[in-house]
Amino acid sequence: MCSAITLYSIVMMICLCFGTYSLITNDDLSEKLKETYDKIIKYCVRFILLCPQILSMIIVPLESRKIVSYMNHWRQFSVHFNNIIGCSLPFSLVNLIPTTIILSIITLVCTTFLESGNLLEGFSMMKIILYNGISIFPILLMLYWFFICLYITHIGKILSSSLVKILEMNPSSQQISDYRHLWLDLCDLTMELPSSMLMTTLVSFICNFVAFVFCCYGCFTELFQQHLINFLEFLLPLIMCTIIFVGYCDGAYKVKQKLSFEFLEAILLCKLLPLKESSRQEMELLIDTIQSNPPIMHLTGLFIISRNILVQIVSMSTTYMVVLLQFRISADEIIPDETLPAQPNISEVSLNE
């Protein structure tokens, strides 16, 4: 697993070097930086979409050990799950990797088709494919995150239904204790997911937020000026950034709902069942464990990944959009608009008269 991640990093680093060189040495770059403020924003969006992959070339090899350790913990959990539930996990977690890659290739084809005449105008088709192949790395990372979250929620559903069946059979306290330890193991795997790829996820969040702000500004200004084609230049990256944020936040929300609220609700419905005193005490301990240790996914205390982040992103983006609009007003005073006809000098007109 570690060697596969390292090989992927080396291949993507080679592609990144060529893609970044092609972007910087593009023929129209020098002219675009001398043109309007909106075209400068357009170029910034191009570069920001590459930033997660640029930094991941350093981060991914360093975090490969954590990812391998995380996979080993899943193997240990699979053995523990099989011993208690009596069945194996629905499917192997490694099977998520090919599915993630296939969906990323589909995304690559769609973005290549839609961006060939818009955001990447002036690039050859090979450079467009290369650029999109590099820039979809955050989507690949988000898909892997989201699939693991769905996988955890599915296991939580199996665990809760199995526990309810056991409680209806008046189990021993040891059986309930085994389920409590199994729930704690699953909760630990949930909270270990963000730490296993901490820096990669954090870089993806920061870069996508900056790209989201620029794309919101571009969509707003082009829509206000009724430039439909220019509006599409910013719309597709905006959709991509939105999907990434929703995938991260919604995946964490589903995990918390399934392992905390829905799991606890299923146990409380069985609270009136006739149980032994020791079993009832163990069930109360399980309820206290779930209430005191909710499966919260966070980036080492920096911020909690939840749906509230979506609201914060929208509110912060509005603030930064106002700043960009103020910069544009200042830029319009400095950079003349070439589409407007030159105004005659008043002093020269008066002398000619």
VENLIN-V501168 format. One record per run of one state. SS is the DSSP state (a for helix, b for strand, c for the rest). FROM is the first residue (numbers start at 1). TO is the last residue. Records with the same first field share a line. If there is no record, write none. Layout:
SS: FROM-TO  FROM-TO
//
This chain:
c: 1-1  25-28  33-36  86-94  116-124  136-136  168-172  197-197  225-227  269-276  293-297  299-303  305-307  335-345  353-353
a: 2-24  29-32  37-85  95-115  125-135  137-167  173-196  198-224  228-268  277-292  308-334  346-352
b: 298-298  304-304
//
